Amino acid sequence: MRWQKGRSSDNVVRDAGGGGRRLGGGLGIGGIVIVVIVGLLFGKNPGEILQLLGDMGGGAPAQQQTAPAGSDEQTEFVRKILGSTEDVWSQVFRAGGATYAAPKLVLFSGAVRSACGAASSAMGPFYCPGDRQVYLDLDFFREMQQRFHAAGDFARAYVIAHEVGHHVQNLLGVMGQVQDAARRGAPMEGATGLSVRQELQADCFAGVWANHAQQQLDWLEPGDVEAALNAANQIGDDALQKQARGYVVPDSFTHGSSAERVRWFKTGLASGDMNRCDTFAASQL
């Protein structure tokens, strides 16, 4: 992937720490790891558990502090990919008569506190609708290669584009609608739950970005698309559960199966049309 051809975003910052409550209401790092593992094994969101423990610890969190993100190669890669998502989604929103408000992407190391609560790097990259920011520990890219066997620049770009896809959902009001439905009792987890549909739509939006970005920059090389599809395949719920437990529990799915993640990314990639990404109306995921 000739990612150097892209425009660098000014919206990449680095978490500068600054305190707040300790993660998990005073848990040591070993305790945090245990909470994350238990949450994954039982299909629970580790972030919600850690946030609850943090609330029990008392005290108000400090305001997040950020600093310039630096200029190393990995950071510059993130800047280029985020810049491309800004250009693509600005164009798509403008075509629909709307204005795209770009998110900030916060680079952190080990652990971070967002408007959505505390999180550790073990949870992977995430988007917080509360502050409209994407959070990424660059060590996740190494984990992608070593643990998930998902290497390549376009595979890494897919991860960033997926989280930006959640931001697009937030701007469109999709996330608010999902939260309202959940409050009314609609199931979030499960093979056809709202969480899975929300994640698969973000995969489709990542494909839409990839389609338009290629038209704008002509930066893909042979093997790039296959690398992104392999990344989507490696992080399906069924693949992760089989790796962690040795068996699959569809009732606890939150992101979709490997085949579904690949299918919806390919749908966005082939069409470049976000209207083809209505996973909530799809009878077959």
N, C-alpha and C positions, 0 to 999 in steps of 0.2 A: 504494500500500500504506500503510495507516494503522498504521505500525510503532510509533508512539508509544504505542499501546494496550497494548503488551506490558510484562512485568515485567523490570526490569533485573537482569542477573546480577552477582553479586559475584566471578565467576571470570575476569574479563578483566583481564590484567596486561600491562605493557609490559616488553620486554627492556631491561635497563639496561646491557648490555655487560659489561665486566669482564674481557675477555681470553680466555684459553685460547690454543691454537695459532692461528696465522693460517690462514684458509681455504686449503685445498689445499696445506698444508705449506709456506706461504711464497710462494705465487703472488701476483702483483699482481692488481689487479682486472681488467686486460686478460686475464691468463692464465685467471682464473676464467670470464670470459665465453666464451673459446675452448673451455674444457672443457665448459661447459654446452651450447654450440652443437653441438660434436662429438658429445656424448652423445645429444642429441635427434636429430641426423641419422642416427645409427647405431642408434637404438632402445635405447640404454643409459640407465640411471638416472644422471643427473649427480651426484646426491647420493652414490651409492656410489663414483663415481670420486673425488669430492672428499674423501670420508672416507678412502679408501685413500691418497691423496696426503697427507692430514693425518697419518695414522698413520705414514707414511714420514718425516714431518718430526720425529717424536720428541716426547717430553714428554706430560704428562697434561693433558687439558683442564680449565680452571677450572670450578667449579660455576656453573651459570647464575644470574644475578642478575636479579631482576625488581623493578619499581616500580609504584606505582599508575598506571592507564592514562590518567588525565586525563578531561576532560569535554567534549571537542569533539563536534560532531554525528555525525561518522563513528564515533567510539568509542562514543557512546551508541547508535547504530544496532546496532553489534555486540553491545553489552550486551543490548539488547532481543531480538535474534534468539537469542542464546545462552540467555537466560532462558527464551524460549519452548521451545527444544529441551529444556531441563532439565525444564520442566513437563510437556511431552508425554511424554518418555521415562520420567519418573518414574511417570506414570500408566500407561503401557503395561507397564512392568516390574512395577509393583504388581499389575496385573490378572493377571499371570502368576505371582504369588507370589514375586517377586524385588525387590531394591532396586537402584535406579539410582545409580551413582556418577558424578557429573558431571565432565567434564574441565575443565581450565583452558584458556583461549585466550590465547596469547601474541602480542601485537602487536610487530612488529619492523620495522626499516628497513634495507634493503640486504642484510644477511646476518645469520645467527644460527647458534648451535650448540645442538643438542638432544641428547638421549640417543641419537638415531639418526645423529648426525654433523653435519657442517657443511652449510649450505644457503644459497643465495642467493635473492633475491626473484625472479630469473628463472625459478625452478622453480615458482612459484606457491604457493598455500596447501597445507599438508600436515599430516597427522596422524602423530605418532610414538608407536607402541605402547610403546616403552621407558619413556617418562615419562608416557604417557597425556595428552598435551597437543596441542592444535591450534595451528598456527603460521600467522600471516597478516600480510603486509605490505599495509597499506591502499592502497598505490599500485597493487595488483593490480586494484582496482575501476576505476581510471582506465584501465588496460590493457584490461580487459574491454570498456569502451565504445569505446576508440580502435582497438584491434587486432582484437578479436573481434566488434565491433558488437553487444555484448550489454549493453543499458542497462536501468535500472529497479531499484527497491528489491528486488523479489521475486527478480530474477535474482541480486542480490548475496546475498540470504538463502539461495537455493538452494546457492550455493558453500559457505557456512558449514555448512548442514545436511548437505551431502555429506560434509564432513570429520568432522562429529559422527557421521555414519553409520558411518564407520570406527571410531570409538570404541565404538559399539554392537557392531560386529563383534568388537572386541577383548574386550569384556565377555562376549560370548556364546561366546568361544573359537574363533570362525571364523578369525581371523588365525593363531592357533596351529596350527590344522588345516592351513591353507594352507602355512605354513612347513614343517610335517612332511611334507606331500605333496611339496613342492619338494625337500626333502632326499632323498626316495625317488626322485627323478628325474622327477616329473610336470612337464610343460612350464608355465612361467609366462607367457611371451610367446606371441603368436599370437592369431588371431581367436577361438579357443575356449579359450585358456589360462587358468590360474588367476588371473592378474593381472586380466584382462578381467572374469572372473566376479566377482571381489572388488569391482572398481570399479563394475560395474553393480548389484551388490547395494546398495552405498552410495548410488547414485542412487535406487534403489527405496526405501531407508530415508528418504532426503530427501523423497520423495513421501509416505511414511507420516506423517512429521512435518508436512508442509504440510496434509494432510487433517485431522489432529487439531488443529493450531494454528488453522485456520480455524473449526473447530467451537467452540473455546474462546474465540476473540477476534473472529471475524467482521471481519477486518481487510483482506481482499483487495478490490481495486477492479477495474473492467473493464480488461483488458489485462495484469494482473499474471501470470496463469498463462501467457499467451503469451510474456511476457518471460522467464520461467524456462525454458520449453521452448526458446526461441531460444538461451538460454545453453547448455543441454545440447547443442543441435544444433551450436553453433559450436565446442565444445571436444571433439568426437569425434576419435578418432585419424585417421580418414580426412581430415577437414577440416583438421586441423593439419598432417598430412604433406603434403597437397596444397599448403597455403600455404607450407610450408618447403622442400619438394623439387620440387613440381610434379607429383608422382605418389604413388601409395598403395602401401604394402607391408604387407598384412595380417599377414604372418608376424611383424612387429615390433610389432603392436598390444599396448598395455598397459592401455588404458582402455575400449575398445569404440568402435564406429562411432557416428556422429552419430545415426543412426536407432535404434540399440540403446539409447543413453543416453536419448533421448527416450522410447522405449517403456517402459523400466523405471521411469523417473521417473513416467510416467503411470500405470503399474500400481500403484505405491504411493499416488499421489495419489487415484486412483479408489476404491481398496479401503480404504485406511487400515489394512491388515492386513499385518503384517510376515511372516506365514506365506506370503504370496503372493510373497515376495522371494527364493525359493530359486533363485538363478541357477546354483548349482552342480549342481542336478539337472535343469536345463532342457536339453532337446535342441536347442531353437531359441532363440538369444539375440536 
